[in-house]
């Protein structure tokens, strides 16, 4: 079955509407200040919904239901730590960025540690965003493939064109306004799917809850890849198992990284009118995001019950992974084969909206960091502002091309679910950024030399864990070097890949702090650069006159 003519018309109208926003906003994006931060003029409610739409993405719309369909609720736990992360960010990170009038998240690092550290952080961010772009585009391409039957690689190509167009032409203003519209579309699409599932199941919501509970689908657990059954996650601390406590800790560290060093986030809250609006924006994002993540997990659970009561060979293959089927195809499959005419087009628009909101923000953020932190700072100093706007758009074009290539490579991914892959890859690409910012904000120790040592330690560890995850070596390879079998087994999986970020941040902080304490005492004036050297009220911006 393929989508109807009415569905196609709905999608065409959606694409035309999104594409039109780029040229409309381009008139106010002639300068770098306008292109990157919209002249810092947006209200908090608008930016908050934009941040929410960016945080959702097709990872939420496609991968969260897939994860709950195939496994249980363990990977929802990190999401629940967002309120704590935002509270800390509003007291520590946001005031620094607002008062310093930054465009890039990494300008602070130059003042604290020097230009080399700023360049490292910028490059690490760009690498991580290329990964995010590829993953999000790949997920939405699954939907396009399901509904059209086109070659999946062609679907990847088609999926990125409109997003790249309005982002490149309209800058941050186009990103924010399209995010605003897309946030309502993605909500509507999810509610429509869940409502139809409840309506078609005898007993409705009660049947879904009782059936899922009986099968352990609400447990805080994961899929045992050996027995292919769900198992509860232990509660305590561990570096080798996915425990409840460690997943919560992983979430907190992840959100602190997001709100201290993620350009997607910082570029939005420095684009608001004033500090009050910036704080309002991040709390609106939080209040919208956490329930939405939980909702889409429940949507996946509902899909599990629906296909258990209405068996389908294709859905069964997606649950077990048989015949090369992936769980991430379950929502697209339901949308195309079980939604009525017209409804499919609206829901598909919601999925596309979720993907496009994230893609546009990441493309614009990569462009901003590349120009502000690298090109303007190290390559082409003192050029006219128009030159940097052209450079920004050129970098956005290059980013779009690399996004397409990365999504094509992810077609070969083999994992439990793409949410599992996203968590692993996000941990590997964290690059110790939170540890770096914690060293800068919370201590008076450390300079460029000490941090360089911390960076080296972190990169070596990350490279090691990447080799472990990619299984580049076998137990036999390590045993040939003289290790016992038990030692070789431990060397090849010392910790769960999820916790690479935790250890990387600790390495960055501890290695830099220790070397600074022993060899490189800080003699630099740190006024307004740490929480200990900032006078009370120094980062309170005056509110505009009423």
C-alpha positions in Angstrom: 0.0 0.0 0.0 1.2 3.5 -0.8 -0.1 6.9 0.3 -3.0 8.5 -1.5 -3.2 11.5 -3.7 -4.6 13.5 -0.8 -1.7 12.6 1.4 0.7 13.7 -1.3 -1.1 17.0 -1.7 -0.8 17.6 2.1 3.0 16.9 2.0 3.6 19.1 -1.0 1.8 22.0 0.7 3.9 21.4 3.8 7.2 21.3 1.9 6.3 24.5 -0.1 5.3 26.3 3.1 8.6 25.4 4.9 10.7 26.3 1.9 9.0 29.7 1.5 10.1 30.7 5.0 13.8 30.8 4.0 13.5 33.6 1.4 11.1 35.5 3.6 13.6 35.6 6.5 16.6 36.1 4.2 15.9 39.9 4.1 16.8 40.1 7.8 19.8 37.8 7.6 22.3 40.1 5.8 24.7 40.3 8.7 26.4 37.7 10.8 24.5 39.0 13.9 21.2 38.6 12.0 22.1 35.3 10.4 23.3 33.6 13.6 21.3 35.1 16.5 18.5 37.1 14.8 19.9 40.4 16.3 19.0 39.0 19.7 15.4 40.0 19.5 13.2 36.9 19.9 10.7 36.4 22.8 11.2 33.5 25.2 8.1 31.6 24.3 9.1 31.4 20.6 12.7 30.4 21.4 11.5 27.8 23.9 9.2 26.1 21.4 12.0 26.2 18.9 14.4 24.6 21.4 11.7 22.0 22.1 11.3 21.1 18.4 15.0 20.8 18.0 15.4 18.5 21.0 12.6 16.2 19.7 13.8 15.4 16.2 13.1 12.2 14.4 15.1 10.4 17.0 12.1 11.0 19.3 9.4 10.5 16.7 10.8 7.3 15.1 13.5 5.9 17.5 11.7 6.3 20.9 8.6 4.4 19.8 10.9 1.8 18.2 12.9 1.4 21.4 9.8 0.9 23.5 8.3 -1.4 20.9 11.4 -3.7 21.0 12.6 -3.2 24.6 11.3 -1.3 27.6 11.7 2.1 29.3 15.4 2.1 30.5 16.5 4.7 27.9 13.7 7.1 29.1 15.6 7.6 32.4 18.2 10.1 31.0 15.3 12.3 29.8 13.9 12.7 33.3 17.1 14.5 34.4 16.5 17.5 32.1 14.8 19.7 34.8 17.8 19.3 37.1 20.2 20.0 34.2 18.2 23.1 33.2 18.1 24.4 36.8 21.9 24.2 37.0 22.3 25.8 33.6 20.1 28.7 34.5 22.3 29.5 37.5 25.7 28.8 36.0 26.0 28.7 32.2 23.2 31.0 31.0 24.4 34.2 32.9 28.0 33.8 31.6 26.8 33.5 28.0 24.3 36.3 28.1 26.5 38.9 29.8 29.5 38.1 27.5 27.2 38.6 24.5 28.6 35.5 22.8 27.5 34.1 19.4 29.4 30.8 19.9 29.3 28.5 22.9 33.1 28.3 22.8 34.1 32.0 23.0 34.2 31.6 26.8 36.9 29.0 26.5 39.4 31.3 24.8 39.2 33.8 27.6 39.6 31.1 30.2 42.1 28.7 28.6 43.3 30.2 25.3 42.5 30.0 21.6 43.8 26.4 21.1 41.3 25.0 23.6 38.5 27.0 22.0 39.4 25.6 18.6 39.5 22.0 20.0 36.0 22.4 21.5 34.6 23.9 18.3 36.0 21.0 16.2 34.7 18.4 18.7 31.2 20.0 18.5 31.2 20.1 14.7 32.2 16.4 14.5 29.4 15.5 16.9 26.8 17.5 15.0 27.8 15.9 11.7 26.9 12.6 13.4 23.6 14.0 14.7 22.7 15.3 11.2 23.4 12.0 9.6 21.4 10.0 12.2 18.3 12.3 12.1 18.3 12.3 8.3 18.7 8.5 8.2 15.7 8.0 10.5 13.4 10.2 8.4 14.6 8.5 5.2 13.1 5.2 6.6 9.7 6.8 6.5 10.1 8.2 2.9 11.3 4.7 1.8 8.3 3.0 3.4 5.8 5.3 1.9 7.2 5.5 -1.7 9.2 2.3 -2.2 12.0 4.4 -3.6 15.6 3.4 -3.2 16.6 4.3 0.5 19.7 6.2 -0.7 17.5 8.3 -3.0 15.2 8.9 0.0 18.2 10.3 2.0 18.9 12.7 -0.8 15.3 13.9 -1.1 15.0 14.2 2.7 17.6 16.9 3.1 16.9 19.3 0.2 14.1 21.5 1.6 15.7 21.7 5.1 19.0 22.8 3.7 17.3 25.3 1.4 15.4 27.3 4.0 18.3 27.0 6.6 20.9 28.3 4.2 18.8 31.1 2.8 17.0 32.3 6.0 19.5 31.7 8.8 18.5 31.4 12.5 15.2 33.3 12.0 14.0 30.8 9.4 15.2 28.0 11.8 13.2 29.4 14.7 10.0 30.1 12.9 10.0 26.7 11.1 10.7 25.0 14.4 7.7 26.8 15.9 5.4 25.5 13.2 6.9 22.0 13.3 6.5 21.7 17.0 2.7 21.6 16.6 2.9 19.3 13.6 4.9 16.7 15.5 2.6 16.8 18.5 -0.4 16.4 16.2 1.1 13.5 14.3 1.8 11.6 17.5 -1.6 12.2 19.1 -3.3 11.1 15.9 -1.4 7.8 15.8 -2.1 7.0 19.5 -5.7 8.0 19.2 -6.2 5.6 16.3 -4.5 2.7 18.1 -6.6 3.2 21.2 -9.8 3.4 19.1 -9.0 0.1 17.2 -8.1 -2.0 20.3 -11.0 -3.6 22.3 -10.8 -2.1 25.8 -8.7 0.8 24.5 -6.2 2.4 26.9 -7.0 -0.2 29.6 -6.1 -3.1 27.4 -2.9 -1.4 26.3 -1.7 -0.8 29.9 -2.7 -4.3 31.2 -1.2 -6.2 28.2 2.0 -4.2 28.2 2.4 -4.5 32.0 1.9 -8.3 31.8 4.7 -8.5 29.2 7.1 -6.4 31.2 7.1 -3.5 28.7 7.0 -0.8 31.4 10.0 -2.1 33.3 13.2 -0.1 33.7 15.1 -2.7 31.8 16.6 -3.7 28.5 16.8 -6.5 26.0 19.2 -9.3 26.7 20.8 -10.0 23.4 21.6 -13.6 24.3 18.2 -14.8 25.5 16.2 -12.2 23.5 14.1 -11.5 26.6 13.6 -8.3 28.7 15.4 -8.1 32.0 15.2 -5.6 34.8 18.2 -3.2 35.1 19.9 -3.2 38.5 19.7 -0.1 40.7 23.3 0.5 41.8 26.5 2.0 40.4 28.3 0.1 37.7 30.5 0.8 34.7 29.8 -2.5 33.0 26.0 -2.8 33.3 23.2 -0.4 32.4 21.8 0.4 35.9 19.1 2.8 36.9 21.4 5.0 38.8 24.0 5.1 36.0 21.4 6.0 33.4 20.1 8.9 35.5 23.7 10.1 36.0 24.3 9.7 32.3 21.3 11.8 31.6 22.3 14.6 34.0 25.8 14.8 32.5 24.3 14.8 29.1 22.0 17.7 29.8 24.8 19.7 31.5 26.9 19.2 28.4 23.9 20.3 26.2 23.4 23.5 28.2 27.0 24.4 28.6 28.6 23.5 25.3 26.0 22.7 22.7 25.8 25.5 20.2 22.2 24.4 19.2 21.1 25.3 22.7 23.3 28.3 23.5 22.7 30.0 20.1 19.0 29.9 20.9 19.0 31.3 24.4 21.4 34.2 23.5 19.1 35.1 20.6 16.4 36.1 23.2 15.7 39.7 24.1 17.0 39.6 27.7 17.9 37.2 30.5 14.4 36.8 31.7 13.2 35.7 28.3 16.2 33.3 28.0 15.3 31.6 31.3 11.7 31.4 30.2 12.8 29.8 26.9 14.8 26.9 28.5 12.0 26.1 31.0 9.3 26.1 28.3 11.6 23.7 26.4 11.8 21.5 29.5 8.1 21.5 30.2 7.3 20.5 26.6 10.1 18.0 26.1 9.9 15.6 29.1 6.2 14.8 28.6 6.7 14.4 24.9 9.6 11.9 25.3 7.4 9.9 27.7 4.5 10.1 25.3 6.4 8.7 22.3 7.8 5.9 24.4 4.2 5.0 25.3 3.3 5.2 21.7 5.9 2.5 21.0 4.4 0.4 23.8 0.9 0.9 22.3 2.3 -0.3 18.9 3.6 -3.4 20.6 0.1 -4.2 22.0 -1.6 -3.3 18.7 0.5 -5.7 16.7 0.3 -8.4 19.3 -3.5 -8.3 19.1 -3.4 -7.8 15.3 -0.4 -9.9 14.1 1.6 -8.9 11.1 4.6 -10.8 9.7 6.4 -7.5 9.0 5.8 -6.2 12.5 7.0 -9.5 14.0 10.2 -9.3 12.0 10.7 -5.7 13.2 10.3 -6.9 16.8 12.8 -9.8 16.5 15.1 -8.4 13.8 14.4 -11.3 11.5 15.0 -10.9 7.7 17.0 -7.8 8.2 14.0 -5.8 9.6 14.7 -3.0 12.1 12.5 -1.8 14.9 12.9 1.8 13.7 10.6 0.9 10.8 7.6 0.2 13.0 6.0 3.6 13.2 6.5 4.3 9.5 5.1 0.9 8.7 2.0 1.6 10.9 1.5 5.0 9.4 1.6 3.8 5.8 -0.4 0.6 6.2 -2.9 1.4 9.0 -3.8 5.1 8.8 -6.8 6.3 6.8 -6.4 8.5 3.7 -5.4 12.0 4.6 -4.4 11.1 8.1 -1.2 9.5 6.8 -0.1 12.7 5.1 -0.7 14.7 8.3 1.3 12.2 10.5 4.1 11.9 7.9 4.3 15.7 7.9 4.7 15.5 11.7 7.6 13.0 11.4 9.2 15.2 8.7 8.7 18.2 10.9 10.5 16.5 13.8 13.5 15.7 11.6 13.7 19.0 9.8 13.6 21.0 13.0 16.7 19.3 14.3 18.5 19.3 10.9 18.0 23.0 10.4 19.3 23.9 13.9 22.4 21.7 13.6 23.3 23.1 10.1 23.0 26.6 11.3 25.0 25.8 14.5 27.8 24.2 12.5 27.9 27.2 10.3 28.1 29.6 13.3 30.8 27.7 15.1 32.9 27.2 11.9 32.8 30.9 11.1 33.0 32.5 14.6 35.4 30.1 16.2 37.6 28.9 13.4 37.3 30.8 10.1 37.0 34.4 11.5 39.3 33.7 14.4 42.2 31.8 12.7 41.8 31.8 8.9 40.4 35.1 7.6 40.7 37.9 10.2 39.4 41.4 9.6 37.2 40.8 6.6 34.0 42.7 5.9 30.9 41.3 7.6 29.4 40.4 4.2 32.3 38.1 3.6 31.6 36.1 6.7 27.9 35.8 5.8 28.9 34.3 2.5 31.3 32.0 4.3 28.5 30.9 6.7 26.2 29.9 3.8 29.0 28.1 2.0 29.8 26.1 5.2 26.0 25.3 5.5 26.1 23.9 2.0 29.1 21.7 2.8 27.4 20.5 6.0 24.4 19.5 4.0 26.4 17.4 1.6 28.3 15.7 4.5 24.9 15.0 6.2 23.7 13.2 3.1 26.9 11.1 3.0 26.7 10.2 6.7 23.1 9.1 6.5 24.0 6.8 3.6 26.7 5.1 5.8 24.2 4.6 8.7 22.1 2.5 6.3 24.6 -0.3 7.2 24.1 0.1 11.0 23.4 -3.1 13.0 22.0 -2.5 16.5 19.2 -3.1 18.9 17.6 0.2 17.9 18.8 3.5 16.5 18.2 5.0 19.9 20.7 2.6 21.3 23.1 3.6 18.6 22.5 7.3 19.2 23.3 6.9 22.9 26.5 5.1 22.2 27.7 7.5 19.5 26.7 10.5 21.5 28.8 9.2 24.4 31.8 8.5 22.1 31.7 12.0 20.6 31.2 13.9 23.8 35.0 14.6 23.8 35.1 15.6 27.5 33.4 18.9 26.9 31.5 19.0 30.1 34.7 18.2 32.1 36.3 21.1 30.3 33.5 23.6 31.2 33.4 22.3 34.7 37.1 23.0 35.1 36.6 26.5 33.7 33.5 27.5 35.6 34.0 25.8 38.9 37.7 26.0 39.6 40.5 28.6 39.5 43.0 26.1 38.2 44.1 25.2 34.7 45.5 27.0 31.7 46.0 26.0 28.1 49.0 23.7 28.9 47.2 21.7 31.6 44.0 21.4 29.5 46.1 20.2 26.5 47.2 17.3 28.6 43.5 16.6 29.6 42.5 16.7 26.0 45.2 14.2 25.0 44.1 11.8 27.8 40.4 12.1 26.7 41.1 11.6 23.0 43.3 8.5 23.7 40.5 7.0 25.9 37.8 7.8 23.4 39.8 6.3 20.5 40.3 3.2 22.7 36.6 2.9 23.4 35.7 3.5 19.7 38.0 0.6 18.8 36.3 -1.6 21.4 32.8 -0.7 20.1 33.8 -1.4 16.5 35.4 -4.7 17.6 38.6 -4.0 15.8 40.5 -6.5 18.0 39.7 -10.0 19.2 40.5 -11.8 22.5 43.1 -13.8 20.6 44.8 -10.6 19.3 45.2 -9.3 22.9 46.3 -12.7 24.2 49.1 -12.7 21.6 50.5 -9.7 23.5 50.9 -11.8 26.7 47.5 -11.2 28.4 45.5 -14.0 30.0 42.1 -14.8 28.5 40.3 -13.1 31.5 42.4 -10.0 31.2 42.0 -9.8 27.4 38.2 -10.1 27.8 38.2 -7.2 30.3 40.5 -5.1 28.0 38.1 -5.5 25.1 35.1 -4.3 27.2 36.2 -2.5 30.4 33.1 -0.5 30.6 29.7 -0.2 28.8 30.1 2.1 25.9 27.2 4.3 27.3 29.6 5.4 30.0 32.4 6.7 27.7 31.1 10.2 28.3 31.2 9.9 32.1 34.8 8.6 32.1 35.8 11.1 29.4 34.5 14.0 31.4 36.2 12.8 34.5 39.5 12.3 32.7 39.4 15.8 31.2 38.7 17.4 34.5 41.0 15.4 36.8 44.0 15.2 34.4 43.9 18.9 33.7 43.3 19.9 37.3 46.1 17.6 38.6 48.7 18.8 36.1 47.7 22.4 36.8 48.1 21.9 40.5 51.5 20.3 40.2 53.2 22.1 37.3 51.2 25.0 35.9 49.7 27.3 38.5 47.3 29.8 37.0 48.6 33.3 37.0 45.9 34.8 34.8 43.3 37.3 35.9 40.1 35.2 36.1 37.7 38.0 37.0 34.3 37.2 35.7 35.5 33.8 34.3 34.7 31.5 37.2 31.9 31.3 39.8 34.5 32.2 42.5 35.9 35.3 40.8 32.6 36.8 39.6 31.2 39.6 41.8 27.6 39.1 42.8 25.3 40.7 40.2 28.1 41.0 37.6 26.1 38.8 35.1 22.7 40.4 35.7 21.7 42.1 32.5 19.6 45.2 33.0 16.0 44.6 31.9 14.6 46.8 29.2 12.6 49.8 30.3 8.9 49.2 30.3 
